[in-house]
Amino acid sequence: MRRYATLKLAAALAGIGLAQPVLAQTPSGCENMQKYLQERQSIVQSLNTASKAKRKLTPQQACSTLGKLVNNGNETLKFATANQDWCQIPPSFIEGMKADNEKASTIRGQACNAVKQQAAIQRRAQRQAQQQQQGANPFGGSDSVTGGPMRVPQGAL
């Protein structure tokens, strides 16, 4: 019962950085959970810092950082599920982690979709700029057969 309460308290305190002394009492092999939670905390902290800054995250940065968060969540869930009995991880922690990871995955999908849309818009703009540089001539100012400049016919006119 004490270990259950210790891990539950550790999971609750992981968000505020007080988990290290509490998790010192965890069973052997459960230290990885602390590593995953600390990594997750640093990723969330970087997201919070970026959202409070004057310069917001670009879609590329958000997609990358949220990808790290989702990957961390997947690894944490995998470890927590596999070691739930040994490390005495409460089912409520795993359920909360699943819900949190699903939200992060949804937001990551939106950010990565914005990156794809932004890239498509840039490609379209580059194509239009190239077409405008070439003018209205479908051959772009050159002979389509030889690839050279347009030639004036030689001989009697």
JOLINSUL-V847571 format. One line per field, one symbol per residue. psi: psi as a letter, one per 20 degrees, with the letter a starting at -180 (. if undefined). A space follows every 50 residues. Layout:
psi=???
//
This chain:
psi=hggghghggghhihhjjjhghgiijqqpijhhgggghgggghghhhgggh hiqhorqrhgggggghggggggggggggggghkgggilpqhhggghhggg hhghhghgggghhhgggggggggghgghghhhhiaiphjkjrphgiiaqp qpqqap.
//
